[in-house]
């Protein structure tokens, strides 16, 4: 590995790795802001439609709201393609690539770099939620076109409220992404912090992934688990729509998403346990990392939600417990991610170092260290 202690030498190395190409950081920042703008505008227009305030607009706010969701999904896919291009070409001029990849890595480990960091994990989560909402909107359009609706239920109104609450959740993730300055350049990071400059000089070829993360199991474990986390947004949004409208058809509207979320969460927990057993050699499937234990919490809540939804649909039982479990399941995904990846709980998944300190001290340190964590923590209680 090439080592240099000269800032000028480091700068020349990073510039040479760019190969003279024009930076895409500005374009990437535009895409991140556009993702937030699409989702926020969609939520606003849907709210105007729900409240009946969109009549003065020269366009149909409901239709445009749906188009903006599809635009946000397209924006997210472009971001995925852009970051994978930067990782596959080992463009170390971007700090996120430098932190989670290296030119010496195999192809699979370079692809895995996208979700190896905090920003990438949040983005993948937000993108999966956007995809789920877009699919739900498409299914709602088909149901409305067929004109089939259960007696005493208004699927269109329920879909509007569901989309509104889901969009609000996605917007909160978009705020975290914007605050993260995801496309910051490595040289800018080195100039802002002398300590980081020394660290960059020690690893001019990138820090790369931790050896424990360079496994086939871990390459598929985070996307599966994050997808399970993301899909819990639909039952949560449908539950809030039920509380807002009193429409008991909300179970029919979101039961599919609850089942799919449960399947992904089950696979994610199982693969995470297998990864900890095989890679970390901690003596058993349950003697694993705290983040794997935290992933059990939303799985338990989602399992209980499945039972409550069935009983509510068949026998009108749990009229408050069922929507409450939907909200708890989604909140627990945020809580588990926050406490493990912020350093509040010591974990090999943590992106902030945390020593042997009290839980309260660790929480205060984490929240004061990064605005992204403060925003993410606030999301749990909103």
C-alpha positions in Angstrom: 0.0 0.0 0.0 1.3 3.4 -0.9 1.9 5.6 2.1 2.5 9.4 2.0 2.7 11.9 4.7 2.8 14.9 2.4 -0.5 16.8 1.9 0.7 17.8 -1.6 1.6 14.2 -2.3 -1.9 13.1 -1.1 -3.5 15.8 -3.2 -1.7 14.7 -6.3 -2.6 11.1 -5.7 -6.3 11.8 -5.4 -6.3 14.1 -8.4 -4.6 11.5 -10.5 -7.2 9.0 -9.5 -9.9 11.3 -11.0 -8.2 10.8 -14.4 -9.0 14.4 -15.3 -12.7 13.8 -15.3 -15.1 16.5 -14.3 -16.5 16.0 -10.8 -20.1 14.8 -10.5 -20.5 16.0 -6.9 -22.6 18.9 -8.0 -24.8 16.7 -10.1 -25.1 14.2 -7.2 -26.1 16.9 -4.8 -28.8 18.1 -7.2 -30.2 14.5 -7.4 -30.3 14.3 -3.6 -32.1 17.6 -3.3 -34.4 16.7 -6.1 -35.3 13.5 -4.3 -36.3 15.5 -1.2 -38.2 18.1 -3.4 -40.1 15.4 -5.3 -41.3 13.7 -2.1 -42.1 16.9 -0.2 -44.0 18.3 -3.1 -45.9 15.0 -3.5 -46.9 15.1 0.2 -48.0 18.7 -0.1 -50.1 18.2 -3.2 -51.7 15.1 -1.7 -52.6 17.1 1.5 -54.2 19.8 -0.7 -56.2 17.1 -2.4 -57.3 15.5 0.8 -58.4 18.8 2.3 -60.2 19.8 -0.9 -58.0 22.9 -1.5 -56.7 21.9 -4.9 -59.6 23.2 -7.0 -57.9 26.5 -7.7 -54.8 24.8 -9.1 -54.5 24.5 -13.0 -53.8 20.8 -12.6 -55.0 17.8 -10.8 -53.0 17.7 -7.5 -53.6 14.0 -7.0 -52.4 13.0 -10.4 -49.3 15.2 -10.1 -48.6 13.9 -6.6 -48.5 10.4 -8.0 -46.2 11.5 -10.9 -43.8 13.0 -8.4 -43.6 9.7 -6.5 -42.6 8.0 -9.7 -40.1 10.8 -10.4 -38.6 10.3 -6.9 -38.2 6.6 -7.7 -36.5 7.3 -11.0 -34.2 9.8 -9.2 -33.3 7.2 -6.6 -32.5 4.7 -9.3 -30.2 7.2 -11.0 -28.4 7.8 -7.6 -27.9 4.1 -7.3 -26.4 3.9 -10.8 -24.2 6.9 -10.1 -22.8 5.6 -6.8 -22.2 2.1 -8.2 -20.3 3.7 -11.1 -18.1 5.6 -8.6 -17.5 2.5 -6.6 -16.8 0.2 -9.5 -14.3 2.8 -11.0 -12.8 3.3 -7.5 -13.1 7.0 -7.6 -11.4 7.8 -4.3 -11.9 11.6 -4.8 -15.3 11.0 -3.1 -15.0 10.6 0.6 -17.7 8.0 0.8 -16.0 5.8 -1.8 -12.6 6.3 0.0 -14.2 5.3 3.3 -15.8 2.1 2.1 -13.9 0.8 -0.8 -10.5 0.3 -2.3 -9.1 -0.5 -5.8 -7.8 -3.8 -4.5 -11.3 -5.0 -3.6 -13.1 -7.6 -5.6 -16.1 -6.6 -7.7 -18.7 -7.8 -5.1 -17.1 -5.8 -2.3 -17.1 -2.7 -4.4 -20.8 -3.1 -5.1 -21.4 -3.7 -1.4 -19.7 -0.3 -0.6 -23.0 1.5 -1.5 -24.7 0.3 1.7 -21.6 -0.1 3.8 -21.9 3.4 5.3 -24.5 5.4 7.2 -25.6 7.5 4.3 -25.9 4.6 1.9 -27.9 2.6 4.3 -30.4 5.5 4.9 -30.6 6.1 1.2 -31.3 2.4 0.4 -34.0 2.4 3.0 -35.5 5.6 1.6 -35.3 4.2 -2.0 -37.1 1.0 -0.9 -39.8 3.0 0.8 -40.3 5.1 -2.4 -40.5 1.9 -4.5 -43.1 0.4 -2.2 -45.2 3.6 -2.3 -44.9 3.8 -6.1 -46.1 0.2 -6.4 -48.9 0.9 -4.0 -50.0 3.9 -6.0 -49.9 1.8 -9.2 -52.1 -0.9 -7.5 -54.5 1.8 -6.2 -54.8 3.2 -9.8 -55.7 -0.3 -11.0 -58.3 -0.8 -8.2 -59.9 2.5 -9.0 -60.0 1.7 -12.7 -61.9 -1.5 -12.0 -64.3 0.2 -9.6 -64.3 -2.6 -7.1 -64.5 -1.6 -3.5 -65.6 -3.4 -0.4 -68.9 -2.3 1.1 -68.5 0.6 3.4 -65.0 1.4 2.3 -63.5 4.2 0.2 -60.2 2.8 -1.3 -59.4 6.1 -3.1 -59.6 8.1 0.1 -57.7 5.5 2.1 -55.0 5.4 -0.6 -54.7 9.2 -0.5 -54.1 9.2 3.3 -51.8 6.3 3.1 -49.7 8.0 0.4 -49.6 11.2 2.4 -48.3 9.5 5.6 -45.8 7.4 3.7 -44.5 10.5 1.8 -44.0 12.2 5.1 -41.8 9.3 6.3 -39.8 9.4 3.1 -39.3 13.2 3.4 -37.8 12.7 6.9 -35.2 10.3 5.4 -34.6 12.8 2.6 -33.8 15.5 5.2 -31.2 13.2 6.7 -29.6 12.6 3.3 -29.4 16.3 2.5 -27.9 17.0 5.9 -25.3 14.3 5.3 -23.5 16.0 2.4 -23.2 12.6 0.9 -21.2 13.7 -2.2 -18.4 15.6 -0.3 -15.0 15.3 -1.9 -12.1 13.7 -0.1 -9.8 16.7 -0.6 -12.4 19.0 0.9 -12.6 16.6 3.9 -8.8 16.7 4.3 -8.7 20.5 4.1 -11.4 20.9 6.7 -9.9 18.6 9.3 -6.1 18.2 9.8 -6.6 14.9 11.5 -8.5 13.6 8.6 -5.7 14.7 6.3 -3.3 12.6 8.3 -5.7 9.7 8.1 -6.1 10.1 4.4 -2.3 10.2 3.9 -2.0 6.8 5.7 -4.6 5.2 3.4 -4.3 6.9 -0.1 -5.9 3.8 -1.6 -8.9 4.0 0.6 -9.8 2.5 3.9 -11.9 -0.2 2.3 -14.4 -2.5 3.9 -13.8 -4.2 7.2 -12.6 -7.8 6.6 -15.6 -9.1 8.6 -17.9 -7.4 6.1 -16.3 -8.9 3.0 -18.5 -12.0 2.8 -21.2 -13.1 0.5 -23.7 -13.3 3.4 -23.1 -9.7 4.4 -23.4 -8.6 0.8 -27.1 -9.6 0.7 -27.9 -9.3 4.4 -28.2 -5.4 4.7 -30.3 -4.9 1.5 -32.7 -7.6 2.5 -33.0 -6.3 6.1 -33.3 -2.7 5.0 -36.0 -3.7 2.5 -37.9 -5.3 5.3 -37.5 -2.2 7.4 -38.7 0.0 4.5 -41.8 -2.1 3.8 -43.1 -1.6 7.3 -43.8 2.0 6.3 -46.9 0.9 4.3 -48.7 -0.8 7.2 -47.8 2.2 9.4 -49.1 4.7 6.8 -52.3 2.6 6.3 -52.9 2.4 10.1 -52.6 6.2 10.4 -55.0 6.5 7.4 -57.5 4.3 9.3 -57.2 6.5 12.4 -57.8 9.6 10.2 -60.7 8.2 8.2 -62.2 5.4 10.3 -62.2 3.2 7.2 -61.9 -0.4 8.3 -60.7 -1.4 4.8 -57.2 -0.4 5.8 -56.4 -4.1 6.6 -57.2 -5.1 3.1 -55.2 -2.2 1.9 -51.9 -3.1 3.6 -52.1 -6.8 4.6 -50.0 -7.6 1.5 -47.2 -5.3 2.6 -47.2 -6.6 6.1 -46.7 -10.2 4.8 -43.9 -9.1 2.4 -42.2 -7.1 5.2 -42.4 -10.1 7.5 -40.8 -12.3 4.9 -37.9 -9.9 4.3 -37.4 -9.3 8.0 -37.3 -13.0 8.7 -34.7 -13.6 5.9 -32.7 -10.6 7.1 -32.6 -11.8 10.7 -31.8 -15.4 9.7 -29.0 -14.3 7.3 -27.6 -11.9 9.9 -27.5 -14.7 12.5 -25.8 -17.0 10.0 -23.2 -14.3 9.1 -22.4 -13.7 12.8 -22.0 -17.4 13.4 -19.8 -18.1 10.4 -17.8 -14.9 10.1 -17.5 -13.6 13.6 -17.4 -17.0 15.2 -19.2 -15.9 18.4 -20.3 -19.4 19.4 -23.9 -19.4 18.3 -26.6 -17.9 16.1 -27.9 -15.8 19.1 -24.5 -14.8 20.4 -24.3 -12.1 17.8 -23.9 -8.4 17.3 -26.3 -6.0 19.0 -27.6 -4.8 15.7 -28.9 -8.3 15.0 -30.6 -8.4 18.3 -32.1 -5.0 17.5 -33.4 -6.4 14.2 -35.5 -8.8 16.2 -37.6 -6.0 17.7 -39.4 -5.0 14.5 -39.7 -8.7 13.5 -41.5 -9.4 16.8 -43.8 -6.4 16.3 -44.5 -7.3 12.7 -45.4 -10.9 13.7 -47.8 -9.5 16.3 -49.2 -7.1 13.7 -49.9 -10.0 11.3 -51.9 -11.8 14.0 -53.7 -8.6 15.0 -54.6 -7.7 11.4 -56.1 -11.2 10.8 -58.2 -11.0 14.0 -59.3 -7.4 13.2 -60.3 -8.3 9.7 -62.2 -11.4 10.7 -63.7 -10.5 14.0 -63.2 -6.7 14.3 -60.9 -7.3 17.2 -57.9 -5.0 18.2 -59.4 -1.8 16.7 -56.6 0.2 18.4 -53.9 -2.4 19.0 -53.6 -3.3 15.3 -52.8 0.2 14.1 -50.7 0.8 17.2 -48.6 -2.3 16.4 -48.1 -1.0 12.8 -46.7 2.2 14.2 -44.5 0.4 16.7 -43.1 -1.9 14.1 -41.9 1.0 11.9 -40.6 3.0 14.9 -38.6 0.0 16.1 -36.8 -0.2 12.8 -35.7 3.4 13.2 -34.8 2.9 16.9 -32.8 -0.3 16.2 -30.9 1.4 13.4 -30.2 4.5 15.5 -28.9 2.9 18.6 -26.6 0.5 16.8 -25.3 2.8 14.0 -24.8 5.8 16.2 -22.6 4.2 18.7 -25.1 4.2 21.5 -24.8 0.4 21.4 -21.4 -1.0 20.7 -21.6 -2.8 17.4 -19.4 -3.8 14.4 -22.1 -2.0 12.4 -21.5 1.3 14.3 -20.2 4.3 12.3 -19.3 6.3 15.5 -16.9 4.9 18.0 -18.4 4.5 21.5 -16.4 3.5 24.5 -17.5 2.1 27.8 -19.8 4.9 28.8 -23.3 5.1 30.2 -26.3 4.9 27.8 -27.2 8.5 28.5 -23.7 9.8 27.9 -23.5 7.8 24.7 -26.8 9.2 23.5 -25.9 12.8 24.2 -22.5 12.3 22.5 -24.1 10.7 19.4 -26.7 13.4 19.0 -24.2 16.2 19.4 -21.7 14.7 17.0 -23.8 14.7 13.9 -27.0 16.5 12.9 -28.0 13.5 10.8 -28.3 11.4 14.0 -30.3 14.1 15.7 -32.8 14.2 12.9 -33.0 10.4 12.7 -33.6 10.3 16.4 -36.3 12.9 16.2 -38.0 10.8 13.5 -38.6 8.0 16.0 -40.9 10.2 18.1 -42.6 12.0 15.2 
